[in-house]
Amino acid sequence: MRLSTLTAFALVLLPLACLAQTTPGGPMPPRSWVDKDTGHRVWRLSDEPNSGAFYFNINAYTPDNKQMVYTAPDGIHVLDLATRQTKLLVPNPPGDATATTPVPGTIHILVVGHKTNSVFYTTTDANHVTTVYKANTNTGAIHKLVVVPHLPNTSGWSVVSVNADETLIAGTYVEGDDTGKEYGSNMPAAAHTDNRVGSAAQGPHYQPPNKGQMMALRLAARLPLVLFTLRLEPGPNGAKPGDLKPLLHSTDWINHLLFSPTDPTLLMYCHEGTWQDVNRIWMIHTDGTHNTLIHKRTMYMEIAGHEFWGPGGQTIWYQWDYPRNADSSFVAGYNVKTGERIAYHTERDDTSIHVNVTRDLSLFAGDGSFPGQGPNASDCAWIMLFRPQMVRGDSLALNSPTFWQPGVFHTERLVNMSHHNYRQEPNVRFSPDKSLVLFTSNMFGPSYVFGAEVAKADNPPAGDVQSTPELARRFNPVDPPSGRGFGTPQRAR
């Protein structure tokens, strides 16, 4: 999860198995092998230790579907999906990559554009001034877009999501100059997280063990927060870059801002916190109207979260437990145009931290979890493929457009992740052509970007077929934690 930078987060380095076990210049993990347990071929797609793909719900593909952007300690990289060649697009500034605070100018990645072959990112200078840029993934040309304003008597400014036509960026700030004084003083140091691109210390999307405590403290702080948009390009009626529009005032913790991939006027966001403590998933229009709760909880300990837009922009998908820690887990969808709702039931060992879906909705994928993360799950450390099937009744069965339409997942395992440390989230996504499920893993020590083929390998050479955990253990002999002591409550992200 990417936390809004409401305080100046610092990182405490922890001696965990997810840290790099190989030395710089040491042997690289294999480029490819066939997982002995699943029959699916796995490819290592990145070469940089502690590189990683984007958070699961952030667009990483260029509009022409030819490139994927990922991050590494040295900066932003571009992967050519056809040739699988990579290049460094935007370098990080020189400095100690293992420092506990980012050096001025360190890149904070945002999103790949839905309109142009561009990646959007921010940097913050020594005077704490944050600037938004975009870099052309073909030419490398960098364009400065806008400086994030700091209004009087405000603090904690953060921008995180760019809309479909690349004219607006959304963010939050706190009214008042005492952001997090009480919140920060109660915050254990290990609860902070690192916002740098591809942290060399732990890789991207690392979840600290005190994260649940941090989230509870932040929610309880009730800081007066403003959700806003900031214009990146000239617009109608004389609108100019830098124009700011408040959309919402709240003392709840507003986070996970995510524009629709197709509708430039529609923004999804969440009321952040441990999931059973909030009605989480909302959307609002960029004129500040139609502030809408997507899923209203109706049961004690019901949880819903890890929301994401379907690639076509028509459906908001999310994970739903009814209630938490029971066997009633679903991947649910809400159609923003029709209001129709779908719920695909997931079995206990199909529990995943994140799920994702193809554009045509024919396949879903999950990144698995450590034992104990899911409801009674014991064998869930897999990259998984889900084939959805609707449940059909007879012609006399009561039905209504307001009913949930039920379905089930038929699961196929792609990669054995038992040697992966799930404090670093794999964050699955499909390649645009549906041939690969891409994910990040630290099973070899440092993290890398991998892709598992959706189709089973056809008569692979015998030498290619290897146990993934045994292969990973040759490079990283330290076994990952069992999961029970992770310190983060289930669905607390």
C-alpha positions as CSV (number, residue, x, y, z in Angstrom):
1,M,0.0,0.0,0.0
2,R,1.2,3.5,-0.7
3,L,0.5,5.7,2.3
4,S,-0.1,9.4,1.8
5,T,2.9,11.4,3.1
6,L,1.0,13.1,5.9
7,T,4.2,13.2,7.9
8,A,7.8,13.0,7.0
9,F,8.1,9.2,7.2
10,A,11.4,7.7,8.2
11,L,12.6,4.2,7.7
12,V,14.0,1.9,10.3
13,L,15.9,-1.0,8.7
14,L,14.9,-4.4,10.1
15,P,17.0,-7.6,10.0
16,L,14.4,-9.6,8.1
17,A,14.7,-12.4,5.6
18,C,13.3,-10.1,2.9
19,L,16.6,-8.2,2.8
20,A,19.0,-8.9,0.1
21,Q,21.0,-12.1,0.8
22,T,23.3,-11.8,-2.3
23,T,26.1,-9.4,-2.7
24,P,26.3,-6.8,-5.5
25,G,27.7,-8.4,-8.5
26,G,26.9,-11.9,-7.2
27,P,25.1,-14.6,-9.2
28,M,21.8,-13.6,-10.7
29,P,18.7,-15.7,-10.3
30,P,17.9,-17.8,-13.4
31,R,16.2,-16.0,-16.3
32,S,13.6,-18.8,-16.7
33,W,12.4,-22.1,-15.3
34,V,9.3,-24.3,-15.2
35,D,7.7,-24.6,-11.7
36,K,7.8,-28.3,-10.8
37,D,4.7,-28.0,-8.7
38,T,2.5,-26.3,-11.4
39,G,4.0,-26.9,-14.8
40,H,4.0,-23.2,-15.6
41,R,7.1,-21.4,-16.9
42,V,8.3,-18.4,-14.9
43,W,10.4,-15.6,-16.3
44,R,12.6,-13.1,-14.5
45,L,11.9,-9.8,-16.2
46,S,14.1,-7.3,-14.3
47,D,17.8,-7.4,-13.7
48,E,18.1,-4.8,-10.9
49,P,18.3,-6.2,-7.3
50,N,15.3,-4.8,-5.3
51,S,13.4,-3.9,-8.4
52,G,9.7,-4.2,-8.4
53,A,6.4,-3.7,-10.2
54,F,3.9,-1.1,-9.3
55,Y,1.3,-1.5,-6.6
56,F,-1.4,-3.8,-8.0
57,N,-4.0,-1.2,-8.8
58,I,-1.7,1.4,-10.4
59,N,-1.5,1.5,-14.2
60,A,1.9,0.3,-15.3
61,Y,1.3,-0.1,-19.1
62,T,1.6,2.5,-21.9
63,P,-1.6,3.1,-23.9
64,D,-0.2,1.2,-26.9
65,N,0.3,-1.8,-24.6
66,K,3.9,-2.1,-25.7
67,Q,5.8,-1.1,-22.5
68,M,5.6,-1.7,-18.8
69,V,7.2,0.6,-16.3
70,Y,8.8,-0.7,-13.1
71,T,11.1,0.7,-10.4
72,A,14.5,0.0,-9.0
73,P,16.8,1.7,-6.5
74,D,18.5,3.6,-9.4
75,G,15.2,5.0,-10.8
76,I,12.4,4.3,-13.2
77,H,12.8,1.6,-15.8
78,V,10.9,0.6,-19.0
79,L,10.4,-3.0,-20.1
80,D,9.6,-3.6,-23.8
81,L,7.0,-6.3,-23.6
82,A,7.8,-7.8,-27.0
83,T,11.6,-8.0,-26.7
84,R,11.8,-8.0,-22.9
85,Q,14.6,-5.5,-23.1
86,T,14.8,-2.9,-20.4
87,K,16.2,0.6,-20.1
88,L,16.6,3.2,-17.3
89,L,14.3,6.1,-18.1
90,V,14.6,8.5,-15.2
91,P,17.6,8.0,-12.8
92,N,17.5,8.7,-9.1
93,P,19.9,11.4,-7.9
94,P,23.3,10.1,-6.6
95,G,23.4,9.3,-2.9
96,D,23.4,6.6,-0.4
97,A,20.6,4.3,-1.5
98,T,20.4,2.7,2.0
99,A,20.0,6.0,3.8
100,T,17.1,6.1,6.2
101,T,15.6,9.3,4.6
102,P,15.4,10.1,0.9
103,V,18.0,12.4,-0.5
104,P,16.5,15.6,-2.2
105,G,15.3,14.9,-5.7
106,T,14.5,11.2,-5.1
107,I,11.8,10.0,-7.4
108,H,8.3,9.2,-6.2
109,I,6.5,7.2,-8.9
110,L,2.8,7.9,-9.5
111,V,1.3,6.2,-12.6
112,V,1.8,5.5,-16.3
113,G,-0.5,7.8,-18.4
114,H,-3.7,6.4,-20.0
115,K,-3.4,8.9,-22.9
116,T,0.3,9.3,-23.8
117,N,3.3,7.0,-23.5
118,S,4.4,8.8,-20.3
119,V,5.2,8.0,-16.7
120,F,4.2,10.6,-14.0
121,Y,6.4,11.1,-11.0
122,T,7.3,13.7,-8.3
123,T,10.5,14.9,-6.7
124,T,10.9,16.9,-3.5
125,D,13.8,19.3,-3.1
126,A,15.8,20.2,0.0
127,N,13.3,23.0,0.7
128,H,10.4,20.5,0.7
129,V,9.0,21.8,-2.5
130,T,7.3,19.0,-4.5
131,T,7.2,19.1,-8.3
132,V,5.2,16.9,-10.7
133,Y,6.9,15.7,-13.9
134,K,6.2,13.3,-16.8
135,A,8.7,11.4,-18.8
136,N,8.1,10.1,-22.3
137,T,8.8,6.4,-22.3
138,N,9.9,6.4,-25.9
139,T,12.1,9.4,-26.2
140,G,13.1,10.0,-22.5
141,A,12.0,13.6,-22.7
142,I,11.1,15.0,-19.3
143,H,8.4,17.7,-18.9
144,K,7.9,19.7,-15.8
145,L,4.2,20.0,-15.2
146,V,3.4,21.8,-11.9
147,V,4.7,22.7,-8.5
148,V,2.5,21.4,-5.7
149,P,1.3,24.4,-3.7
150,H,1.6,24.8,0.0
151,L,-1.2,27.1,1.2
152,P,-0.8,29.0,4.5
153,N,-1.7,27.1,7.6
154,T,-1.7,23.7,5.8
155,S,0.7,20.7,5.9
156,G,1.1,17.1,4.7
157,W,0.6,17.8,1.0
158,S,0.6,14.7,-1.2
159,V,-0.4,14.0,-4.8
160,V,-0.9,10.5,-6.0
161,S,-3.2,9.9,-9.1
162,V,-3.5,11.3,-12.6
163,N,-6.8,11.2,-14.5
164,A,-7.5,9.5,-17.8
165,D,-6.9,12.5,-20.0
166,E,-3.8,13.6,-18.0
167,T,-5.1,17.0,-17.2
168,L,-5.6,16.6,-13.4
169,I,-3.8,15.1,-10.4
170,A,-5.5,14.3,-7.2
171,G,-4.1,14.6,-3.7
172,T,-4.7,15.5,0.0
173,Y,-3.5,18.0,2.5
174,V,-4.2,18.7,6.2
175,E,-5.6,22.0,7.4
176,G,-3.5,23.4,10.1
177,D,0.2,23.4,10.7
178,D,0.3,20.7,13.5
179,T,0.1,17.7,11.2
180,G,0.7,14.6,13.2
181,K,2.2,16.2,16.4
182,E,0.2,13.9,18.6
183,Y,-0.1,11.2,15.9
184,G,3.7,11.3,15.3
185,S,4.7,11.4,18.9
186,N,2.7,8.2,19.5
187,M,4.0,6.5,16.3
188,P,6.5,3.7,16.8
189,A,9.5,4.2,14.5
190,A,9.1,0.8,12.9
191,A,5.6,1.7,11.8
192,H,6.8,4.2,9.3
193,T,7.3,3.3,5.7
194,D,9.6,4.2,2.8
195,N,8.2,6.1,-0.1
196,R,11.3,6.0,-2.3
197,V,11.3,4.4,-5.7
198,G,12.6,0.8,-5.3
199,S,14.1,1.2,-1.8
200,A,17.5,-0.6,-1.9
201,A,16.9,-1.6,1.7
202,Q,13.8,-3.7,1.3
203,G,12.4,-3.4,-2.2
204,P,9.1,-1.8,-3.0
205,H,5.8,-2.4,-1.2
206,Y,7.4,-3.7,2.0
207,Q,5.0,-3.8,4.9
208,P,6.6,-3.1,8.3
209,P,5.5,-5.2,11.2
210,N,3.9,-2.4,13.2
211,K,1.8,-1.2,10.3
212,G,-1.5,-2.2,12.0
213,Q,-0.6,0.0,15.0
214,M,0.3,2.9,12.7
215,M,-3.0,2.7,10.9
216,A,-5.0,2.7,14.1
217,L,-3.1,5.8,15.4
218,R,-3.6,7.6,12.1
219,L,-7.3,7.0,11.9
220,A,-7.8,8.0,15.6
221,A,-5.9,11.3,15.0
222,R,-8.9,12.7,13.1
223,L,-6.7,15.2,11.2
224,P,-8.8,17.8,9.2
225,L,-8.0,16.7,5.7
226,V,-8.9,18.1,2.3
227,L,-9.2,16.0,-0.9
228,F,-8.4,18.1,-4.0
229,T,-7.5,18.1,-7.6
230,L,-4.6,20.1,-9.1
231,R,-4.7,21.1,-12.8
232,L,-1.7,19.8,-14.9
233,E,-2.7,21.2,-18.3
234,P,-4.7,24.3,-19.5
235,G,-8.4,23.6,-19.5
236,P,-11.8,25.1,-20.3
237,N,-12.9,28.5,-19.0
238,G,-9.4,29.8,-18.6
239,A,-8.2,27.0,-16.3
240,K,-4.5,26.9,-16.0
241,P,-1.8,24.6,-14.6
242,G,-1.6,24.9,-10.8
243,D,-5.3,25.6,-10.3
244,L,-6.5,23.8,-7.2
245,K,-10.0,22.6,-6.5
246,P,-11.0,21.2,-3.1
247,L,-13.5,18.3,-3.5
248,L,-14.0,17.1,0.1
249,H,-13.3,18.1,3.7
250,S,-13.1,15.3,6.2
251,T,-11.6,14.3,9.5
252,D,-11.5,10.7,8.4
253,W,-8.2,9.5,6.9
254,I,-8.7,9.7,3.1
255,N,-6.3,7.6,1.0
256,H,-5.8,5.3,-2.0
257,L,-6.9,8.0,-4.5
258,L,-7.4,6.3,-7.9
259,F,-8.8,7.9,-11.0
260,S,-10.9,5.9,-13.5
261,P,-8.8,4.7,-16.4
262,T,-11.4,5.9,-18.9
263,D,-13.5,8.7,-17.3
264,P,-11.4,11.7,-16.5
265,T,-14.1,13.1,-14.2
266,L,-14.4,10.1,-11.8
267,L,-12.1,9.6,-8.8
268,M,-12.2,6.6,-6.5
269,Y,-10.9,6.9,-3.0
270,C,-11.1,5.2,0.4
271,H,-11.7,6.0,4.0
272,E,-8.5,4.4,5.3
273,G,-8.0,2.3,8.4
274,T,-8.3,-1.3,9.4
275,W,-11.1,-2.5,7.2
276,Q,-13.6,-3.5,9.9
277,D,-13.4,0.1,11.3
278,V,-14.5,1.9,8.2
279,N,-16.9,2.1,5.3
280,R,-14.0,2.1,2.9
281,I,-14.7,2.4,-0.8
282,W,-16.1,5.7,-2.3
283,M,-16.1,7.6,-5.5
284,I,-16.6,11.3,-6.3
285,H,-16.7,13.5,-9.5
286,T,-14.0,16.1,-10.1
287,D,-16.6,18.9,-9.8
288,G,-17.1,17.7,-6.2
289,T,-20.5,16.1,-6.8
290,H,-21.9,12.6,-6.4
291,N,-19.8,11.6,-3.4
292,T,-20.9,7.9,-3.3
293,L,-20.3,5.0,-0.9
294,I,-19.6,1.9,-3.1
295,H,-20.0,-0.8,-0.4
296,K,-21.9,-0.2,2.8
297,R,-21.1,-2.7,5.6
298,T,-24.2,-4.4,7.1
299,M,-22.6,-7.0,9.4
300,Y,-20.3,-6.7,12.4
301,M,-16.7,-7.4,11.4
302,E,-17.6,-7.3,7.7
303,I,-14.7,-6.0,5.6
304,A,-14.2,-4.7,2.1
305,G,-11.1,-3.3,0.5
306,H,-8.1,-3.5,-1.9
307,E,-10.3,-1.8,-4.4
308,F,-9.2,-1.4,-8.0
309,W,-10.7,-0.3,-11.3
310,G,-11.3,-2.9,-14.0
311,P,-9.2,-2.0,-17.0
312,G,-12.3,-0.9,-19.0
313,G,-13.2,1.6,-16.2
314,Q,-16.8,0.2,-15.9
315,T,-16.4,-1.8,-12.7
316,I,-14.8,-1.3,-9.3
317,W,-13.5,-4.6,-8.0
318,Y,-12.6,-5.3,-4.4
319,Q,-12.2,-8.1,-1.8
320,W,-15.1,-8.7,0.6
321,D,-15.2,-10.9,3.6
322,Y,-18.7,-11.4,5.2
323,P,-17.5,-11.4,8.0
324,R,-13.7,-11.3,8.5
325,N,-11.9,-14.6,9.4
326,A,-14.8,-16.7,8.2
327,D,-15.0,-18.8,5.0
328,S,-17.3,-16.3,3.3
329,S,-14.7,-14.5,1.1
330,F,-15.5,-13.0,-2.2
331,V,-14.0,-10.9,-5.0
332,A,-16.8,-8.4,-5.6
333,G,-17.6,-6.0,-8.4
334,Y,-19.7,-2.9,-8.7
335,N,-20.7,-1.6,-12.1
336,V,-20.5,2.2,-11.9
337,K,-22.8,2.6,-14.9
338,T,-25.6,0.1,-14.1
339,G,-25.2,-0.4,-10.4
340,E,-25.1,-4.2,-10.9
341,R,-23.1,-6.2,-8.4
342,I,-21.1,-9.5,-8.8
343,A,-19.5,-11.6,-6.1
344,Y,-17.2,-14.5,-6.9
345,H,-16.6,-16.9,-3.9
346,T,-13.0,-17.8,-3.1
347,E,-12.0,-20.8,-1.2
348,R,-9.9,-20.5,2.0
349,D,-6.6,-21.5,0.4
350,D,-7.2,-19.2,-2.5
351,T,-6.8,-16.2,-0.2
352,S,-4.7,-13.5,-1.8
353,I,-3.4,-10.1,-0.6
354,H,-4.4,-8.7,-4.0
355,V,-6.3,-9.8,-7.1
356,N,-6.4,-8.5,-10.6
357,V,-8.4,-9.1,-13.8
358,T,-8.0,-9.1,-17.6
359,R,-9.6,-6.4,-19.7
360,D,-12.2,-8.9,-21.0
361,L,-13.0,-10.2,-17.5
362,S,-12.2,-13.7,-18.5
363,L,-9.4,-14.3,-16.0
364,F,-8.5,-13.2,-12.5
365,A,-5.2,-13.6,-10.7
366,G,-4.2,-13.7,-7.0
367,D,-0.8,-13.2,-5.4
368,G,-1.4,-15.6,-2.5
369,S,-0.5,-14.9,1.1
370,F,1.4,-16.2,4.1
371,P,-0.4,-18.9,6.3
372,G,-2.6,-17.2,8.9
373,Q,-3.3,-14.1,6.7
374,G,-6.5,-15.5,5.3
375,P,-9.5,-17.1,7.0
376,N,-8.2,-20.4,8.2
377,A,-5.9,-20.7,5.1
378,S,-2.9,-23.0,5.4
379,D,-1.7,-23.5,1.9
380,C,-2.1,-20.1,0.2
381,A,1.5,-19.1,-0.8
382,W,1.0,-19.3,-4.5
383,I,0.6,-17.1,-7.6
384,M,-2.9,-18.2,-8.7
385,L,-5.0,-18.0,-11.8
386,F,-8.8,-17.8,-11.3
387,R,-11.3,-18.8,-14.0
388,P,-14.7,-17.2,-13.1
389,Q,-18.0,-18.9,-13.5
390,M,-21.4,-17.5,-12.7
391,V,-23.8,-19.5,-10.6
392,R,-27.1,-20.0,-12.6
393,G,-30.4,-21.0,-11.1
394,D,-33.6,-22.3,-12.5
395,S,-36.1,-20.1,-14.3
396,L,-38.3,-19.8,-11.2
397,A,-35.5,-18.5,-8.9
398,L,-36.1,-15.0,-7.6
399,N,-33.8,-12.5,-9.1
400,S,-33.6,-8.7,-9.4
401,P,-31.2,-6.1,-10.7
402,T,-30.6,-5.2,-7.1
403,F,-29.5,-8.7,-6.1
404,W,-25.9,-9.8,-5.9
405,Q,-25.2,-12.0,-8.9
406,P,-23.1,-15.0,-7.5
407,G,-20.2,-16.8,-9.0
408,V,-17.2,-19.0,-8.2
409,F,-13.5,-19.2,-9.1
410,H,-11.9,-22.3,-10.4
411,T,-8.3,-22.1,-9.3
412,E,-5.1,-23.0,-11.1
413,R,-1.7,-22.5,-9.3
414,L,1.1,-20.9,-11.3
415,V,4.0,-20.4,-9.0
416,N,5.0,-21.9,-5.6
417,M,5.7,-18.9,-3.4
418,S,6.5,-20.7,-0.1
419,H,10.0,-19.2,-0.1
420,H,8.7,-15.7,-0.7
421,N,8.5,-13.3,2.3
422,Y,5.0,-11.8,2.2
423,R,6.0,-8.7,4.0
424,Q,6.8,-7.6,0.5
425,E,3.5,-7.9,-1.4
426,P,3.8,-9.5,-4.9
427,N,1.1,-7.3,-6.5
428,V,-0.1,-9.4,-9.4
429,R,-1.2,-8.0,-12.8
430,F,-1.8,-9.5,-16.2
431,S,0.2,-8.5,-19.3
432,P,-2.0,-6.7,-21.9
433,D,-2.1,-9.9,-24.0
434,K,-3.1,-12.1,-21.1
435,S,-0.2,-14.4,-21.6
436,L,1.6,-13.6,-18.3
437,V,0.8,-12.9,-14.7
438,L,3.4,-10.4,-13.5
439,F,4.5,-10.1,-9.9
440,T,7.3,-9.0,-7.6
441,S,9.1,-11.5,-5.4
442,N,12.0,-11.6,-2.9
443,M,12.3,-15.4,-2.9
444,F,15.9,-15.1,-4.2
445,G,16.8,-12.5,-1.5
446,P,16.6,-9.2,-3.4
447,S,13.3,-8.6,-5.2
448,Y,12.8,-8.8,-8.9
449,V,9.9,-8.6,-11.4
450,F,8.7,-12.0,-12.6
451,G,6.1,-13.2,-15.1
452,A,4.4,-16.6,-14.9
453,E,3.0,-17.9,-18.2
454,V,-0.8,-18.4,-18.1
455,A,-0.5,-21.5,-20.4
456,K,1.2,-24.6,-19.1
457,A,4.6,-25.3,-20.5
458,D,4.4,-27.7,-23.5
459,N,7.0,-30.5,-23.1
460,P,9.7,-28.4,-21.5
461,P,13.3,-29.7,-21.4
462,A,13.8,-31.8,-18.3
463,G,16.5,-29.5,-17.0
464,D,14.1,-26.5,-17.0
465,V,11.7,-28.2,-14.5
466,Q,12.7,-27.3,-11.0
467,S,11.1,-26.8,-7.6
468,T,10.8,-23.0,-7.2
469,P,11.3,-23.0,-3.4
470,E,14.4,-25.3,-3.7
471,L,15.8,-23.1,-6.6
472,A,15.2,-19.9,-4.6
473,R,16.9,-21.5,-1.5
474,R,20.2,-21.9,-3.3
475,F,20.4,-18.1,-3.6
476,N,18.6,-17.2,-0.4
477,P,19.0,-19.9,2.3
478,V,17.0,-18.0,4.9
479,D,13.4,-19.3,5.2
480,P,10.7,-16.6,5.3
481,P,8.7,-16.0,8.4
482,S,5.7,-18.3,8.9
483,G,3.3,-15.4,8.9
484,R,1.7,-15.6,12.3
485,G,4.0,-13.0,13.8
486,F,3.7,-10.4,11.0
487,G,1.9,-7.9,13.3
488,T,-0.5,-6.6,10.7
489,P,-4.1,-7.6,11.2
490,Q,-5.8,-9.3,8.3
491,R,-7.0,-6.9,5.6
492,A,-5.4,-3.9,7.4
493,R,-3.9,-2.4,4.3
